[in-house]
Amino acid sequence: MILKLQNIGIIEEADINIDGITLIAGQNDSGKSTVGKVLYALIRGVNIDENRFNSSKNEFIINRIRDIRNLLLRTKSSNIDDEKIQGKFILTYLENDDSLFGKYSFRINFEDSESTNILLSELNEINNLYYDYSNVSIKTQLGTFINDIINRISISIDSNEVLHYELESFFENEFGNQIKNKFKKGNSYINIEGIKEKKITFEEPIHFEGFDSMSNFYYDEVFFIESPIKLEDRNFLRFNNILRDKNQYLNSKIFEPNKEQDIFSDRSNDTEKLNLIISDVIKGAFEFNSKNQLIFKKNEIEFDLNNVATGIKSFGILQLLLQKGKLNSNSLLIIDEPEVHLHPTWQVKYAEILVRLSKEFAIPILLTSHSPYFIEALEGFSKKHDYEKLTNFYFAEKNKDGLSSKIVDVNDNLSEIYSSISEASYQLRKIYKNE
């Protein structure tokens, strides 16, 4: 898959091959993490399941009901008739325990047509109640909110509107309203080249090309590992079905029941080999105890996760995803600065595990880094394990104005990366020379 970006975040231009292992190096604030955020939003946005669809629909409806409440309660009545209308609204729908509209934090079961019809009926009654309200703009806004709810209830999971809404929601979650480069003129777009070209242009409104409910995407799953690594309480995750946050979503997959694997398959043997390598590095293993709590076990002693070093958790998450059977050729693994919290020796070990993980399981991996130890180890192990052709290196280079950057292919000249990240060493040498 070829991913092209123009004026996205700080990135002015990028042309990146996502296949095998892709590493983007660069200094801080160079945009190297932007690519991972874009891919995370894309993959999560296009892969919509029933639970998330219904939760997202409920979230939208609850927010619109809250908008209606705020609109009608915060508007000052200008005459006695308006006061009567507002008073009836409060009495009938907000202070009435039987009103479904009044229970604005409820969750609708969309298979239950009775509750859906009750809500629609109450919305129609509210709209009729405000028919004679003197403030025209309030009536217009109320009508818009009610129509939004009606339209959202009627939408099916396979509609393009849902797909586009989910994509917009994930991009907003990752970038807020700042996905466009504020300092550069020209179009801001994401382009995906492959079997069928897809493009998102960030205008008002956002324009989608090639994104429809019937088209498949390259990956049906994505895992984003970033620092600080945090393993959540599974009870919290159980009640949150949308999980747009990268860390919460990662945790939800770690706590899911195991997929059954054929113990005689080659994959099972490879999984066991990599698990043993990880266990040898961290001198233990992550597992679920008799109470179904995630713990770290070392020399038959169980340790609570709060008492486990973050560096060990870096390896542990890979171990858990392997054990759960979550990683495969249809899933993209994104790791932002894997060297964080890792001693240089462990950075080298981590790099080898990632190379073997990608090669032996055909798992595409996107990495960002500014560690010379990790990058050199990745280069070395990709050669050692004959994976060099499927390991690509890119450099996020700041433009002279400091307001944007370009991500360039440096496969033929890795010295660009090493000279950039070794700048600190040169500065230290100057200090010693001046003493």
VOVOTI-509095 format. One record per residue (C-alpha): residue in three letters; x, y, z. Coordinates in steps of 0.1 Angstrom, whole numbers, padded with zeros to 4 digits, always signed. Last residue first. Layout:
BEGIN
ALAXYZ
...
***
This chain:
BEGIN
GLU+0372+0226+0284
ASN+0363+0237+0249
LYS+0370+0202+0234
TYR+0347+0186+0260
ILE+0318+0209+0251
LYS+0324+0203+0213
ARG+0323+0166+0219
LEU+0289+0170+0236
GLN+0275+0189+0206
TYR+0288+0162+0182
SER+0271+0135+0203
ALA+0238+0155+0202
GLU+0239+0156+0164
SER+0240+0118+0162
ILE+0203+0117+0154
SER+0207+0138+0122
SER+0239+0121+0110
TYR+0224+0087+0115
ILE+0193+0094+0096
GLU+0210+0110+0066
SER+0236+0083+0067
LEU+0208+0058+0058
ASN+0214+0066+0021
ASP+0199+0041-0003
ASN+0168+0034+0018
VAL+0164+0071+0025
ASP+0129+0077+0013
VAL+0117+0112+0022
ILE+0092+0125+0047
LYS+0089+0163+0042
SER+0085+0188+0070
SER+0066+0220+0079
LEU+0070+0252+0099
GLY+0107+0252+0106
ASP+0112+0276+0076
LYS+0142+0255+0065
ASN+0120+0224+0061
LYS+0122+0197+0088
GLU+0131+0163+0075
ALA+0112+0132+0085
PHE+0134+0104+0072
TYR+0123+0071+0058
PHE+0136+0036+0060
ASN+0120+0005+0044
THR+0123-0031+0054
LEU+0108-0056+0030
LYS+0139-0059+0008
GLU+0161-0063+0039
TYR+0143-0093+0053
ASP+0170-0118+0049
HIS+0171-0125+0087
LYS+0206-0110+0091
LYS+0199-0081+0068
SER+0167-0071+0086
PHE+0186-0077+0118
GLY+0213-0051+0110
GLU+0189-0024+0098
LEU+0167-0029+0128
ALA+0197-0029+0152
GLU+0210+0004+0136
ILE+0176+0020+0141
PHE+0173+0008+0177
TYR+0207+0019+0188
PRO+0206+0052+0168
SER+0174+0061+0187
HIS+0152+0087+0169
SER+0123+0063+0162
THR+0090+0057+0145
LEU+0078+0023+0135
LEU+0051+0009+0111
ILE+0048-0029+0111
PRO+0031-0052+0085
ILE+0028-0088+0099
ALA+0038-0116+0075
PHE+0039-0139+0105
GLU+0076-0151+0103
LYS+0089-0119+0086
SER+0071-0093+0107
LEU+0076-0110+0140
ARG+0112-0118+0132
VAL+0120-0082+0124
LEU+0100-0070+0155
ILE+0118-0095+0178
GLU+0152-0084+0164
ALA+0144-0047+0171
TYR+0133-0055+0207
LYS+0166-0073+0214
VAL+0186-0042+0202
GLN+0164-0019+0222
TRP+0169-0042+0252
THR+0206-0036+0251
PRO+0201+0002+0247
HIS+0180+0002+0279
LEU+0143+0006+0270
HIS+0119+0032+0286
VAL+0113+0048+0251
GLU+0130+0028+0224
PRO+0097+0018+0208
GLU+0092+0054+0195
ASP+0056+0050+0183
ILE+0047+0014+0175
ILE+0022+0007+0148
LEU+0011-0029+0141
LEU-0011-0033+0111
SER-0035-0063+0109
ASN-0044-0083+0079
SER-0011-0102+0078
ASN-0016-0114+0114
LEU-0014-0103+0150
LYS-0043-0109+0173
GLY-0037-0145+0181
LYS-0042-0139+0218
GLN-0008-0152+0227
LEU+0009-0130+0201
LEU-0010-0099+0213
LEU+0000-0108+0249
GLN+0037-0113+0241
LEU+0038-0080+0221
ILE+0022-0062+0250
GLY+0047-0079+0274
PHE+0078-0066+0255
SER+0069-0030+0261
LYS+0055-0040+0296
ILE+0090-0049+0306
GLY+0102-0014+0297
THR+0074+0001+0317
ALA+0087-0017+0349
VAL+0061-0039+0367
ASN+0048-0029+0401
ASN+0015-0015+0389
LEU+0010-0046+0369
ASP+0007-0067+0400
PHE+0035-0093+0403
GLU+0030-0131+0406
ILE+0058-0153+0418
GLU+0065-0186+0399
ASN+0101-0174+0391
LYS+0086-0143+0374
LYS+0049-0139+0365
PHE+0035-0106+0354
ILE-0002-0103+0360
LEU-0035-0098+0341
GLN-0064-0107+0364
ASN-0086-0137+0355
LYS-0089-0146+0392
SER-0069-0178+0385
ASN-0041-0157+0370
PHE-0039-0142+0335
GLU-0005-0141+0318
PHE+0025-0120+0312
ALA+0059-0138+0312
GLY+0092-0138+0330
LYS+0129-0131+0327
ILE+0123-0100+0305
VAL+0147-0111+0278
ASP+0142-0149+0281
SER+0104-0144+0282
ILE+0106-0124+0249
ILE+0126-0152+0232
LEU+0103-0179+0246
ASN+0073-0160+0233
LEU+0090-0157+0199
LYS+0096-0195+0198
GLU+0060-0203+0210
THR+0045-0181+0183
ASP+0066-0197+0156
ASN+0054-0232+0168
SER+0018-0221+0167
ARG+0023-0205+0133
ASP+0036-0238+0119
SER+0004-0254+0129
PHE+0001-0284+0153
ILE-0014-0264+0182
ASP-0042-0251+0159
GLN-0052-0219+0175
GLU-0084-0209+0193
LYS-0087-0172+0196
ASN-0082-0161+0232
PRO-0108-0141+0250
GLU-0105-0103+0248
PHE-0084-0086+0274
ILE-0056-0077+0250
LYS-0081-0065+0225
SER-0097-0041+0249
ASN-0063-0029+0260
LEU-0054-0019+0225
TYR-0087+0000+0221
GLN-0081+0018+0254
ASN-0046+0028+0243
LYS-0057+0041+0209
ASP-0087+0061+0221
ARG-0116+0056+0198
LEU-0130+0031+0222
ILE-0166+0029+0209
ASN-0179+0000+0231
ASN-0171+0014+0265
PHE-0188-0005+0293
ARG-0164-0035+0293
LEU-0134-0012+0291
PHE-0138+0000+0326
ASN-0142-0035+0340
ARG-0110-0046+0320
ASP-0089-0022+0341
GLU-0064-0006+0318
LEU-0028-0015+0308
LYS-0008+0017+0303
ILE+0022+0022+0281
PRO+0034+0058+0283
SER+0043+0057+0255
GLU+0027+0044+0223
ILE+0015+0011+0209
PHE-0011+0014+0181
PHE-0028-0018+0170
VAL-0047-0020+0138
GLU-0073-0044+0123
ASP-0091-0050+0090
TYR-0062-0040+0068
TYR-0060-0032+0031
PHE-0096-0018+0029
ASN-0125-0034+0012
SER-0151-0016-0009
MET-0188-0021-0004
SER-0194+0007+0022
ASP-0178+0033+0000
PHE-0145+0052+0002
GLY-0132+0056-0033
GLU-0132+0094-0031
PHE-0142+0113+0001
HIS-0145+0151+0004
ILE-0145+0167+0039
PRO-0171+0196+0040
GLU-0155+0221+0041
GLU-0121+0208+0027
PHE-0099+0180+0040
THR-0095+0159+0009
ILE-0097+0121+0015
LYS-0086+0099-0013
LYS-0089+0062-0023
GLU-0074+0045-0053
LYS-0086+0010-0059
ILE-0061-0019-0062
GLY-0034+0003-0046
GLU-0028+0039-0040
ILE-0040+0057-0009
ASN-0042+0095-0009
ILE-0046+0117+0021
TYR-0053+0154+0014
SER-0047+0190+0024
ASN-0050+0213-0006
GLY-0029+0244-0010
LYS-0015+0270+0013
LYS+0009+0260+0041
PHE+0012+0274+0077
LYS-0019+0259+0093
ASN-0012+0224+0079
LYS-0046+0207+0079
ILE-0053+0181+0106
GLN-0059+0208+0132
ASN-0096+0205+0141
GLY-0089+0178+0166
PHE-0061+0156+0152
GLU-0066+0121+0165
ASN-0102+0123+0177
GLU-0111+0145+0147
PHE-0096+0119+0124
PHE-0115+0091+0142
SER-0148+0110+0140
GLU-0144+0119+0103
LEU-0138+0083+0094
GLU-0168+0072+0114
TYR-0190+0098+0098
HIS-0178+0088+0063
LEU-0186+0052+0069
VAL-0220+0060+0084
GLU-0229+0082+0054
ASN-0217+0055+0030
SER-0244+0032+0044
ASP-0236-0004+0054
ILE-0245+0001+0091
SER-0280+0014+0083
ILE-0292+0050+0089
SER-0328+0054+0101
ILE-0319+0064+0137
ARG-0293+0089+0124
ASN-0318+0106+0101
ILE-0344+0110+0129
ILE-0318+0124+0153
ASP-0304+0149+0128
ASN-0340+0159+0119
ILE-0346+0167+0156
PHE-0315+0189+0158
THR-0324+0208+0126
GLY-0360+0214+0138
LEU-0347+0227+0171
GLN-0323+0251+0152
THR-0352+0264+0131
LYS-0375+0269+0161
ILE-0347+0287+0180
SER-0341+0309+0150
VAL-0378+0318+0147
ASN-0381+0331+0183
SER-0418+0336+0188
TYR-0427+0300+0197
ASP-0460+0289+0180
TYR-0446+0256+0166
TYR-0427+0250+0198
LEU-0451+0223+0210
ASN-0452+0207+0176
ASN-0414+0201+0176
ILE-0417+0188+0212
GLU-0445+0164+0201
ASN-0424+0152+0171
LEU-0395+0145+0194
GLU-0418+0126+0218
SER-0431+0104+0189
LEU-0395+0097+0177
LEU-0385+0086+0213
ILE-0416+0064+0216
ASN-0409+0048+0182
THR-0374+0039+0192
SER-0386+0024+0225
GLU-0412+0003+0206
SER-0389-0007+0177
ASP-0366-0027+0200
GLU-0338-0038+0176
PHE-0323-0003+0180
ASN-0317-0009+0217
ILE-0315+0027+0228
ARG-0291+0038+0255
PHE-0302+0062+0281
SER-0283+0094+0291
TYR-0311+0117+0279
LYS-0337+0102+0303
GLY-0359+0132+0297
PHE-0365+0121+0261
LEU-0378+0087+0273
SER-0404+0105+0294
ASP-0419+0084+0321
ASP-0400+0101+0349
ASN-0416+0134+0339
GLU-0396+0164+0351
LEU-0377+0168+0319
TYR-0403+0159+0293
THR-0438+0171+0303
LEU-0430+0196+0331
ILE-0399+0211+0313
PHE-0416+0214+0279
LYS-0448+0227+0295
GLY-0428+0255+0312
GLN-0411+0264+0280
ILE-0444+0267+0261
LYS-0459+0287+0290
GLU-0429+0310+0291
ASP-0432+0315+0253
ASP-0468+0325+0257
ILE-0459+0350+0285
ASN-0434+0368+0264
SER-0396+0370+0256
SER-0386+0337+0270
LYS-0349+0334+0276
THR-0332+0305+0258
ARG-0310+0284+0281
LEU-0336+0257+0286
LEU-0346+0252+0250
LEU-0311+0251+0235
ASN-0296+0232+0264
ARG-0322+0205+0262
ILE-0320+0203+0224
ASP-0282+0200+0225
ARG-0284+0173+0251
ILE-0308+0154+0229
ARG-0283+0158+0200
ASN-0254+0145+0222
ILE-0275+0115+0233
ILE-0284+0108+0196
PHE-0247+0109+0185
GLU-0236+0086+0213
ASN-0264+0062+0206
LYS-0254+0060+0170
SER-0217+0055+0180
SER-0227+0027+0204
ASN-0248+0011+0177
PHE-0220+0012+0151
ARG-0194+0002+0177
ASN-0214-0029+0186
GLU-0222-0038+0150
ASP-0186-0035+0137
ILE-0171-0008+0115
ASN-0138-0013+0099
VAL-0134+0019+0078
GLY-0128+0043+0106
ARG-0104+0020+0126
ILE-0082+0016+0096
LEU-0082+0052+0085
ALA-0078+0067+0120
TYR-0049+0044+0128
LEU-0033+0051+0094
VAL-0034+0088+0099
LYS-0021+0086+0135
GLY+0008+0064+0123
VAL+0017+0089+0096
THR+0016+0118+0121
SER+0042+0102+0144
LYS+0071+0113+0121
GLY+0059+0148+0119
SER+0092+0166+0126
ASP+0083+0178+0160
ASN+0111+0158+0177
GLN+0139+0147+0154
GLY+0135+0121+0127
ALA+0132+0085+0118
ILE+0103+0067+0100
LEU+0106+0030+0099
THR+0084+0007+0077
ILE+0086-0030+0082
GLY+0068-0054+0057
ASP+0047-0032+0035
ILE+0035+0004+0039
ASN+0053+0023+0012
ILE+0054+0060+0020
ASP+0051+0092-0001
ALA+0050+0122+0021
GLU+0046+0160+0016
GLU+0040+0191+0037
ILE+0038+0172+0069
ILE+0032+0194+0100
GLY-0004+0182+0103
ILE-0014+0170+0068
ASN-0003+0193+0041
GLN+0000+0166+0015
LEU+0001+0129+0024
LYS+0006+0099+0002
LEU+0003+0063+0014
ILE+0013+0034-0009
MET+0000+0000+0000
***
